[in-house]
Amino acid sequence: MARKLYVGGLSHGTTEDQLREAFAKFGTVESATVIRDRYSDTSKGFGFVEMSSKSEAEKAMQGLNGTLLDGREIRVNHAQERPERGGGRGGYGGRRY
């Protein structure tokens, strides 16, 4: 089990401090990040929280999944590892058109 959690369903006004505060009730929060659009700087409605231990992450996930944060019901799951991005030349990833 991972220490990094995905948090979905966030209000567009939810701050990283609010996210950190909600998860701190379950242990030490190593990081709390709200993902923002790179052009408009508005929240994309999800974020990530990393707890200091797997057991704290599990407690936070069980305690917060389906609860209200900033007026919205949030979903908390284990974060998926980000897939490797294709590199190389051409930018088509080896697909034939």
C-alpha positions in Angstrom: 0.0 0.0 0.0 1.2 3.4 -0.9 1.6 6.5 1.2 0.4 8.8 -1.6 -3.3 9.3 -2.0 -5.4 10.6 -4.8 -8.2 13.1 -3.7 -10.9 13.7 -6.3 -14.1 15.8 -6.3 -12.4 18.9 -4.8 -14.1 22.2 -5.0 -12.4 24.6 -7.3 -11.8 26.9 -4.3 -10.2 24.2 -2.1 -6.7 25.2 -1.1 -3.6 23.1 -0.3 -3.8 24.3 3.3 -7.4 23.0 3.6 -6.4 19.7 2.1 -3.5 19.5 4.5 -5.7 20.4 7.5 -8.3 17.7 6.7 -5.7 14.9 6.3 -3.6 16.0 9.4 -6.3 14.6 11.6 -5.1 11.1 10.6 -1.3 11.7 10.9 1.6 13.6 9.5 1.1 15.1 6.1 4.3 15.1 4.1 2.8 17.0 1.2 -0.6 18.2 -0.1 -1.0 19.4 -3.7 -4.0 20.7 -5.6 -3.5 20.2 -9.3 -4.1 23.3 -11.3 -4.5 24.1 -15.0 -1.2 25.4 -16.3 -2.8 28.2 -18.4 -5.7 29.4 -16.2 -4.3 28.5 -12.8 -7.7 27.2 -11.7 -8.0 23.9 -9.8 -8.7 20.8 -11.9 -10.8 19.4 -9.0 -8.3 16.8 -7.8 -5.1 16.6 -5.8 -2.6 14.4 -4.0 -1.7 14.0 -0.4 1.3 12.1 0.9 1.2 10.8 4.4 4.3 9.9 6.5 3.3 6.2 6.8 1.2 3.6 5.0 -0.9 3.1 8.1 -1.7 6.8 8.3 -2.6 6.9 4.6 -4.9 3.9 5.1 -6.6 5.6 8.1 -7.0 8.9 6.1 -8.4 7.0 3.1 -11.0 5.2 5.2 -11.8 8.2 7.3 -12.2 10.8 4.5 -13.5 8.9 1.5 -17.1 10.0 0.8 -17.0 12.9 3.3 -17.5 16.6 2.6 -14.6 19.0 2.2 -15.4 22.6 1.3 -19.0 21.7 0.4 -18.1 18.8 -2.0 -18.0 15.0 -1.5 -14.5 13.8 -2.0 -13.1 10.5 -3.2 -9.9 9.3 -1.6 -7.9 6.4 -3.2 -4.4 5.1 -3.4 -2.6 7.2 -6.1 -1.7 5.3 -9.3 1.9 5.4 -10.4 2.3 7.8 -13.4 2.9 5.8 -16.6 6.2 6.4 -18.4 5.7 8.9 -21.2 6.9 8.0 -24.6 9.9 9.9 -25.8 11.8 9.7 -28.9 11.7 11.5 -32.2 8.6 12.3 -34.1 6.2 12.3 -31.2 4.0 9.6 -32.6 5.0 6.9 -30.1 5.7 4.2 -32.8 2.1 4.1 -34.0 1.5 3.9 -37.7 -1.1 6.1 -39.3 
